[in-house]
Each structure stands twice: as structure tokens, then as C-alpha cells.
Amino acid sequence: MTNAHDRQTAGFKERTRVAEARRTLLAAATPHDRTETLPIGRADGRPLAESVTAPNPVPNYDRAAMDGWAVRAADTFGASDRSPSTLRVAVAEAESDPDAAVEPGAAVRVHTGSELPPGADAVVMVEHAEEVGAELEVFDAVTEGENVGDAGEDVSEGQALFDAGHELRPSDLGLLKSVGRDEVSVYERPTVGVIPTGEELVQSDPGPGEIVETNGLTVSRLVERWGGVATYRDVVTDDPAALRAAVQRDLTKDVVVTTGGSSVGERDLIPEVVDELGEVLVHGVALKPGHPVALGVVEETPVVMLPGYPVACIVNAVQFLRPVLKRVGHLDDRPYPSVEARLTRKIPSEPGVRTFARVRLGEADESGERTAEPTRASGSGVLSSVALADGWVVVPEGREGYDEGDAVTVEGWEWSA
């Protein structure tokens, strides 16, 4: 890495492309191996630490698939409208002993989902029979197994359900409960030390030259939303020794993230501190807003150094902090949901730079098409341009922006984890 004077004079002569920077960071990150056992009611969104099989079948008994009558299929052979089979309604036996077997020539009333009585092997649908006194006239023959849900029809005993690493969803938890699993082994949530930096930052009531600290708060909440555990530290001033101590303190975390001080100015010290403690892998990325991001590693702990401007901080957190957090925590780095829309104004972009343009979505018209109105063409320090937007349009490196009326994809980076 160049010394401070050279770096500050030269600025960013070359910027790493987003995809390459992300690959470099992820290559330096190793998934942690800490696990814990949780009741299934607390395991939503957690990745499994081991594969899961079904200890019990679902259902665990043969059941009636229709309202009707449990019978022996052979007793209905040849039944028709003109020549119904006549069976004895076994009411008394069923009421006195629910486990009593259905004898030959008998029928027992059942309801959808109820256990099929012993001896029965089929169910006559209620509309295909008529009860006449103590007898049942069956007008349609059934075959063995007809209108019966077999034990294990949904899930068989020993069936493989989920592989290790599968991120549990609410429906998965219901399935686990249905097969008799009360708890599961999952990976612990990844931990992140969030360190806001800057001698001008205060938590409230800013005076002249002071700024309310928002980046650390925003990033720590994003970490929690993305499945991690954030430790939101107090502001650290622009002092090498203080910054060094702050980074070293959080090397027990899976990821360290700093906000502010990542550029090439006299007070942008954090890249030098990280390079002294470990290695800066990337400094300066071809994206807008927020190219002064830096990515490094110290004692095998990834360090993400985010710019201080709020919008630039958020853009880079989504592009770099989120994927490395997902990797170390065994979490699925799935794409964000998106919606197609048509631009109401032009979005300019610098060739070779990936641009993130904040937009607000309009209501869908009769054809279902929506509009996307840019909230601000530029301005990485304008937090409201993100907070009041519905998402952003990503302009790839190979384009010089989008024109008014172009169809674009709006990425809803805050719509889900």
C-alpha cells in the first residue's frame, strides 16, 4: 500500500470493479463453526448445522380422506345404483370401543382426517351411500385403499427433510413439528462489531461543525435484519491509536465494520490502521455513490471500511457487508426482490462505474406498469434520498445511464433480509 502522502496526493487512480472487489473480500472470509440447539419456535431464519430426517411418519396412522363410511372393500363388490350392497351400521361397537375392528359386512361412520378403524381398508363417500335404519346401502363399489390416506403419505419415517445449511422458514418449522422434532441444531448468528469514526460525530444536539452519528445506527440495524448480531460501539475519534484499539477489540467478532474515514484525506486513517494490523485488499471501488470504500482482513477477520457519507455508506454496506456477513454466518445471500418500472427521468452514469440511482415507485396503471422517478441524480450525503425512496436502479458499468421512458429493474434492497 502507498504511504499516506502518496495516497492523499494521488487519490484513486484505479478503482476495482464491484464484482471483483466482492470476490476478493469473500475469498478472505471463512464461515464460522459455532452451533447451538434451539426450540423450533425460535429457529426461524436460522441455517441448520446438520441434516434433518423425519423421526416419525406424517400422518402416523391410516386416515379417512373423505367424509363417509369405513368398510372392507370386498363387501362393496358389485354395488351399483340398481343393486346396492347392504352393510350393517356398526354404531354401538364404534362408540363403545373406538379400536374395535370393522367386521365383515359392517360399516363405521368416519370423517375426513379421522383414523381408519382396524379391519377397514376403504372409505365409501357419504354421497355414495344411504343409511336406512340400522343398515347402509352402498351404491358405488370401492377398491382397497380408495379414499384412504396411508400412514406416511405426507412424510415417511426416516425421510430426508433438510440438508445442513438450509435456512429455516415458517413452513419448515411446521413440518418439523409435525414429524415430532422439538428442537434443531443451527449455526449461531454471525457477530459484527460496528465502529463509527470521526471526531465531528455526536449522538445528539450537534453544535457548529458537528454531525449527528447515523451511519453506525443504520448499519447495526441492517446487520440485525440480515441475520447477524451487531455490537454498536461508541464513536471513535480520528486518532491512529484509538482506531487501532477499536479494531483490535472487535477481532473476536466474525466481521468488523467501520464507518467514515475510508477515503484519502488527512483524516481518513482507518485504511492505514487496518493495513498496519493486517492487509487492505481493496481500496477504491468503481461504484457510485461511495467509491472510497476499503476492504481488508486482520487476523482472519474481514474488515469492511465504509465511507462516511450516509448514502455511500448504505450502498457499500449492501454490496459488501451483507454478502460477507451471509458467508461467515452460513446464510443464503439471495437476490433482493425487484419490480419492473419505466423511468420518468433520465439517469446519467459514468462509463466503467456501477451506479445506484434511488427511485420512488408510482402506482401501477391499468396494464400493471409502474413508473420509477429518481429521487436525486447525485448526492451521497443526502440520507433522505434513500429513506424516501422505494429502491434503486442499478446502472451497470457498460452503460452510460438510462433515458427517460426506459424500462428498468428497481431493486428493493430494504424489502427483505
C-alpha positions as CSV (number, residue, x, y, z in Angstrom):
1,M,0.0,0.0,0.0
2,T,1.3,3.5,-0.7
3,N,2.3,5.8,2.1
4,A,-0.1,8.4,3.4
5,H,1.4,11.3,1.5
6,D,1.4,9.5,-1.9
7,R,-2.1,8.2,-1.4
8,Q,-3.5,11.6,-0.5
9,T,-1.8,13.2,-3.4
10,A,-2.6,10.5,-6.0
11,G,-6.2,9.9,-4.9
12,F,-7.9,6.9,-6.6
13,K,-6.1,6.4,-9.9
14,E,-7.7,2.9,-10.3
15,R,-10.9,1.6,-8.9
16,T,-11.7,-2.1,-8.6
17,R,-14.9,-3.2,-10.2
18,V,-17.7,-4.2,-7.8
19,A,-17.8,-7.9,-8.6
20,E,-14.0,-8.3,-8.3
21,A,-14.0,-6.4,-5.0
22,R,-16.7,-8.6,-3.6
23,R,-15.0,-11.8,-4.8
24,T,-11.7,-10.6,-3.1
25,L,-13.5,-10.0,0.2
26,L,-15.4,-13.2,0.2
27,A,-12.2,-15.2,-0.6
28,A,-10.8,-13.8,2.7
29,A,-13.8,-14.8,4.8
30,T,-14.3,-18.2,6.4
31,P,-17.7,-19.4,7.7
32,H,-17.7,-19.8,11.5
33,D,-18.3,-23.2,13.1
34,R,-20.3,-22.3,16.2
35,T,-23.6,-24.0,16.7
36,E,-26.4,-24.0,19.2
37,T,-29.6,-26.1,19.8
38,L,-32.8,-24.2,19.7
39,P,-36.5,-25.0,20.2
40,I,-38.1,-24.9,16.7
41,G,-40.2,-21.9,17.7
42,R,-37.0,-19.8,17.9
43,A,-35.3,-21.2,14.8
44,D,-37.0,-19.2,12.1
45,G,-34.4,-17.9,9.6
46,R,-31.6,-19.9,11.1
47,P,-29.4,-22.2,9.0
48,L,-29.3,-25.8,10.0
49,A,-26.0,-27.1,11.3
50,E,-26.9,-30.7,10.4
51,S,-29.2,-32.5,8.1
52,V,-32.6,-33.4,9.4
53,T,-34.6,-36.6,8.8
54,A,-38.2,-37.4,10.0
55,P,-38.2,-39.5,13.2
56,N,-41.9,-40.2,12.6
57,P,-44.3,-40.5,9.7
58,V,-46.9,-38.0,8.9
59,P,-49.7,-38.9,9.3
60,N,-48.8,-41.7,11.7
61,Y,-51.9,-43.6,11.0
62,D,-54.1,-44.5,8.1
63,R,-56.8,-41.9,7.8
64,A,-60.1,-41.3,6.0
65,A,-59.6,-38.9,3.1
66,M,-63.3,-38.2,2.8
67,D,-66.4,-38.0,4.9
68,G,-68.2,-41.3,4.7
69,W,-68.1,-44.9,5.8
70,A,-65.1,-47.1,6.7
71,V,-65.7,-50.5,5.1
72,R,-64.0,-53.6,3.9
73,A,-63.7,-53.0,0.1
74,A,-64.6,-56.6,-0.7
75,D,-68.1,-56.1,0.9
76,T,-68.9,-53.5,-1.7
77,F,-68.0,-55.6,-4.8
78,G,-70.6,-55.2,-7.5
79,A,-72.5,-52.4,-5.7
80,S,-74.4,-50.1,-8.1
81,D,-77.4,-47.8,-8.1
82,R,-79.7,-50.6,-9.2
83,S,-78.1,-53.2,-6.9
84,P,-76.6,-51.6,-3.8
85,S,-74.6,-53.6,-1.3
86,T,-76.2,-53.7,2.1
87,L,-74.0,-53.4,5.2
88,R,-74.7,-53.2,8.9
89,V,-74.1,-49.8,10.5
90,A,-71.8,-50.6,13.4
91,V,-72.6,-47.6,15.6
92,A,-72.7,-49.2,19.1
93,E,-69.4,-51.0,18.6
94,A,-67.6,-47.9,17.4
95,E,-68.9,-45.7,20.2
96,S,-68.1,-48.3,23.0
97,D,-64.7,-49.2,21.6
98,P,-63.1,-46.9,19.0
99,D,-60.4,-49.5,18.4
100,A,-62.9,-52.2,17.6
101,A,-62.3,-53.8,14.2
102,V,-64.8,-53.4,11.4
103,E,-66.2,-56.8,11.0
104,P,-67.1,-58.3,7.6
105,G,-70.4,-56.8,6.3
106,A,-70.2,-53.8,8.7
107,A,-69.6,-50.1,8.1
108,V,-68.5,-47.4,10.6
109,R,-69.1,-43.6,10.1
110,V,-65.8,-41.6,9.6
111,H,-64.9,-38.0,8.9
112,T,-62.1,-36.6,6.8
113,G,-58.8,-36.9,8.7
114,S,-60.1,-39.4,11.3
115,E,-58.2,-42.6,11.9
116,L,-59.4,-45.6,9.8
117,P,-60.8,-48.2,12.1
118,P,-59.0,-51.6,12.3
119,G,-60.3,-54.0,9.7
120,A,-61.4,-51.3,7.3
121,D,-59.4,-50.8,4.1
122,A,-61.5,-48.3,2.2
123,V,-64.0,-45.4,2.6
124,V,-67.3,-45.1,0.8
125,M,-68.0,-41.4,0.2
126,V,-71.1,-40.1,2.1
127,E,-72.8,-39.2,-1.2
128,H,-72.5,-42.8,-2.5
129,A,-74.4,-44.4,0.4
130,E,-77.6,-44.0,2.3
131,E,-78.3,-45.0,5.9
132,V,-81.6,-46.8,6.2
133,G,-82.3,-47.7,9.8
134,A,-79.5,-50.0,11.0
135,E,-78.3,-50.7,7.5
136,L,-76.2,-48.8,5.0
137,E,-77.0,-49.1,1.3
138,V,-73.8,-48.6,-0.8
139,F,-74.4,-47.5,-4.4
140,D,-70.8,-47.4,-5.6
141,A,-68.2,-50.1,-5.1
142,V,-64.8,-49.1,-3.7
143,T,-61.4,-50.7,-4.1
144,E,-58.9,-51.4,-1.4
145,G,-57.2,-48.1,-0.3
146,E,-59.8,-45.9,-2.0
147,N,-60.4,-42.6,-0.2
148,V,-57.8,-43.6,2.4
149,G,-54.7,-41.6,3.3
150,D,-52.0,-44.0,4.2
151,A,-49.6,-43.5,7.2
152,G,-46.6,-41.7,5.9
153,E,-48.4,-40.3,2.9
154,D,-47.2,-36.8,3.7
155,V,-43.8,-37.7,5.2
156,S,-42.4,-41.2,5.6
157,E,-40.4,-42.3,8.6
158,G,-36.7,-41.6,8.1
159,Q,-37.3,-39.4,5.1
160,A,-34.6,-36.7,4.5
161,L,-36.2,-33.3,5.1
162,F,-33.5,-30.6,5.0
163,D,-29.7,-30.5,4.3
164,A,-27.3,-28.8,6.6
165,G,-27.1,-25.1,5.7
166,H,-30.8,-24.9,4.8
167,E,-32.2,-21.6,6.1
168,L,-35.4,-22.5,8.0
169,R,-38.7,-20.8,7.0
170,P,-42.0,-20.8,8.9
171,S,-43.4,-23.6,6.8
172,D,-40.3,-25.7,7.6
173,L,-40.9,-25.2,11.3
174,G,-44.4,-26.5,10.9
175,L,-43.1,-29.6,9.1
176,L,-40.5,-30.2,11.8
177,K,-43.2,-30.0,14.5
178,S,-45.4,-32.4,12.5
179,V,-42.8,-35.1,12.5
180,G,-42.1,-34.7,16.2
181,R,-39.0,-32.6,16.2
182,D,-39.0,-30.2,19.2
183,E,-35.5,-28.6,18.6
184,V,-32.8,-28.4,16.0
185,S,-29.1,-27.7,15.8
186,V,-28.4,-24.4,14.0
187,Y,-25.4,-22.1,13.3
188,E,-25.1,-19.2,15.7
189,R,-25.8,-15.8,14.3
190,P,-22.7,-14.1,12.9
191,T,-21.4,-11.3,15.1
192,V,-20.4,-7.9,13.8
193,G,-18.5,-5.0,15.6
194,V,-19.9,-1.7,14.2
195,I,-17.4,1.2,14.8
196,P,-18.5,4.7,13.8
197,T,-15.4,7.0,13.4
198,G,-15.0,10.8,13.1
199,E,-14.1,13.5,15.6
200,E,-17.1,15.6,14.3
201,L,-19.7,13.0,15.3
202,V,-22.1,13.3,18.2
203,Q,-25.1,11.3,19.2
204,S,-27.5,14.3,19.6
205,D,-27.7,18.1,19.8
206,P,-25.0,19.0,17.3
207,G,-23.1,22.2,17.6
208,P,-21.3,24.1,14.8
209,G,-19.1,21.7,12.9
210,E,-20.7,18.7,14.5
211,I,-22.8,16.0,12.8
212,V,-25.3,13.5,14.4
213,E,-24.0,10.0,14.1
214,T,-26.4,7.9,11.9
215,N,-24.2,5.5,9.9
216,G,-23.4,3.2,12.8
217,L,-27.1,3.1,13.8
218,T,-28.2,2.3,10.3
219,V,-25.5,-0.3,9.7
220,S,-26.1,-2.1,13.0
221,R,-29.8,-2.3,12.2
222,L,-29.0,-3.7,8.8
223,V,-26.8,-6.3,10.3
224,E,-29.6,-7.4,12.6
225,R,-32.0,-7.5,9.6
226,W,-29.5,-9.6,7.6
227,G,-29.3,-12.2,10.4
228,G,-26.3,-11.0,12.4
229,V,-25.7,-9.8,15.9
230,A,-24.4,-6.2,15.9
231,T,-22.4,-4.6,18.7
232,Y,-22.8,-0.8,18.0
233,R,-19.8,0.9,19.5
234,D,-19.3,4.5,20.7
235,V,-17.8,6.9,18.2
236,V,-14.0,6.7,17.8
237,T,-12.1,9.8,17.1
238,D,-9.7,10.3,14.2
239,D,-6.6,9.1,16.1
240,P,-4.5,6.1,14.9
241,A,-4.0,4.7,18.4
242,A,-7.8,4.9,19.2
243,L,-8.7,3.4,15.8
244,R,-6.2,0.6,16.3
245,A,-7.5,-0.3,19.7
246,A,-11.1,-0.2,18.4
247,V,-10.4,-2.6,15.6
248,Q,-8.3,-4.9,17.8
249,R,-11.1,-5.0,20.4
250,D,-13.6,-6.4,17.9
251,L,-11.4,-9.0,16.3
252,T,-13.4,-11.5,18.4
253,K,-16.3,-10.8,16.1
254,D,-16.9,-12.5,12.8
255,V,-16.7,-9.2,10.9
256,V,-15.6,-5.7,11.8
257,V,-17.2,-2.8,10.0
258,T,-16.2,0.9,10.4
259,T,-18.0,3.9,9.1
260,G,-16.2,7.1,7.9
261,G,-12.5,7.9,7.4
262,S,-12.1,5.4,4.4
263,S,-11.1,7.9,1.7
264,V,-7.7,9.5,1.0
265,G,-7.9,12.7,3.1
266,E,-5.7,13.7,6.0
267,R,-8.2,12.4,8.5
268,D,-9.0,9.2,6.6
269,L,-6.9,7.0,8.7
270,I,-8.7,3.7,9.0
271,P,-7.2,2.1,5.9
272,E,-3.7,2.7,7.1
273,V,-4.6,1.3,10.6
274,V,-6.0,-1.8,9.0
275,D,-3.0,-2.2,6.7
276,E,-0.7,-2.0,9.7
277,L,-2.7,-4.6,11.6
278,G,-3.3,-6.9,8.7
279,E,-3.9,-6.2,5.0
280,V,-6.1,-3.8,2.9
281,L,-7.3,-6.0,0.0
282,V,-9.2,-3.3,-1.9
283,H,-9.3,0.5,-1.6
284,G,-11.5,2.3,-4.1
285,V,-14.3,0.6,-6.0
286,A,-15.9,1.6,-9.3
287,L,-19.3,2.4,-7.9
288,K,-21.4,5.5,-7.3
289,P,-22.1,6.7,-4.8
290,G,-19.4,5.5,-2.5
291,H,-16.2,4.7,-4.3
292,P,-13.9,5.3,-1.3
293,V,-14.8,2.0,0.3
294,A,-11.9,-0.2,1.6
295,L,-11.9,-3.9,2.3
296,G,-9.4,-5.7,4.4
297,V,-8.6,-8.6,6.7
298,V,-6.9,-8.6,10.2
299,E,-6.1,-11.9,11.9
300,E,-8.5,-13.7,9.5
301,T,-11.3,-11.3,10.4
302,P,-12.8,-9.4,7.4
303,V,-12.9,-5.6,7.9
304,V,-15.3,-3.5,5.8
305,M,-14.4,0.2,5.9
306,L,-17.5,2.1,4.7
307,P,-17.5,5.7,3.6
308,G,-18.9,8.4,5.9
309,Y,-21.5,9.9,3.5
310,P,-24.8,8.2,4.5
311,V,-25.9,7.1,1.1
312,A,-22.5,5.9,0.1
313,C,-22.3,4.0,3.5
314,I,-25.6,2.3,2.8
315,V,-24.8,1.4,-0.8
316,N,-21.5,-0.2,0.2
317,A,-23.0,-2.0,3.2
318,V,-25.4,-3.7,0.9
319,Q,-22.8,-4.5,-1.7
320,F,-20.0,-5.8,0.6
321,L,-21.0,-6.1,4.3
322,R,-24.2,-8.1,3.5
323,P,-22.5,-10.8,1.4
324,V,-19.6,-11.3,3.8
325,L,-22.0,-11.4,6.7
326,K,-24.0,-14.0,4.9
327,R,-20.9,-16.1,4.1
328,V,-19.5,-16.2,7.6
329,G,-22.9,-17.0,9.1
330,H,-23.8,-19.8,6.6
331,L,-26.8,-17.6,5.5
332,D,-28.3,-17.5,2.0
333,D,-27.2,-14.5,0.1
334,R,-30.3,-14.4,-2.1
335,P,-31.1,-11.6,-4.5
336,Y,-33.3,-8.8,-3.4
337,P,-36.8,-8.7,-4.7
338,S,-37.3,-6.4,-7.7
339,V,-40.1,-4.8,-9.8
340,E,-40.1,-3.6,-13.4
341,A,-40.9,0.0,-14.0
342,R,-40.5,2.8,-16.6
343,L,-38.3,5.8,-15.8
344,T,-39.9,9.3,-15.7
345,R,-36.5,11.0,-16.0
346,K,-33.0,10.2,-17.3
347,I,-30.4,8.6,-15.1
348,P,-26.9,9.5,-16.1
349,S,-24.0,7.3,-15.3
350,E,-20.2,7.4,-15.7
351,P,-18.8,4.7,-18.1
352,G,-17.0,1.9,-16.2
353,V,-18.8,2.7,-12.9
354,R,-21.7,0.9,-11.4
355,T,-24.3,3.5,-10.4
356,F,-27.0,3.1,-7.8
357,A,-29.8,5.6,-8.5
358,R,-32.5,6.0,-5.9
359,V,-36.1,6.0,-7.2
360,R,-39.6,6.3,-6.0
361,L,-42.2,4.0,-7.5
362,G,-45.6,5.2,-8.8
363,E,-48.9,3.4,-8.7
364,A,-49.5,0.7,-11.3
365,D,-51.6,1.7,-14.2
366,E,-54.4,-0.3,-15.8
367,S,-51.9,-2.5,-17.6
368,G,-50.0,-3.1,-14.4
369,E,-47.0,-1.0,-15.4
370,R,-45.4,1.3,-12.8
371,T,-43.2,4.3,-13.1
372,A,-39.9,5.0,-11.4
373,E,-39.0,8.6,-10.5
374,P,-35.4,9.3,-9.5
375,T,-35.3,11.0,-6.1
376,R,-31.9,12.6,-6.7
377,A,-29.5,12.1,-9.5
378,S,-26.4,12.6,-7.2
379,G,-25.5,13.4,-3.7
380,S,-24.0,10.7,-1.5
381,G,-24.6,12.6,1.7
382,V,-28.3,13.1,1.3
383,L,-29.8,10.4,3.5
384,S,-33.4,11.4,2.7
385,S,-32.8,10.4,-0.9
386,V,-32.6,6.8,0.3
387,A,-35.0,6.9,3.2
388,L,-37.7,8.4,1.0
389,A,-37.0,6.1,-1.9
390,D,-38.7,2.7,-2.7
391,G,-35.5,1.2,-4.1
392,W,-32.7,1.8,-6.5
393,V,-31.9,1.2,-10.2
394,V,-28.5,-0.3,-10.8
395,V,-26.8,1.1,-13.9
396,P,-24.1,-1.5,-14.9
397,E,-20.6,-0.5,-15.8
398,G,-21.2,-0.9,-19.5
399,R,-24.0,1.7,-19.8
400,E,-23.9,5.4,-19.9
401,G,-27.1,5.7,-17.9
402,Y,-30.8,5.2,-18.8
403,D,-33.1,7.5,-20.8
404,E,-36.5,8.8,-19.8
405,G,-39.0,6.1,-20.7
406,D,-36.6,3.2,-20.5
407,A,-37.8,0.0,-18.8
408,V,-35.7,-0.6,-15.7
409,T,-35.5,-3.0,-12.8
410,V,-36.0,-1.5,-9.3
411,E,-34.1,-3.4,-6.6
412,G,-35.9,-3.3,-3.3
413,W,-32.9,-3.7,-1.0
414,E,-34.9,-2.9,2.1
415,W,-37.9,-5.1,1.2
416,S,-36.4,-8.2,2.8
417,A,-33.4,-9.6,4.6
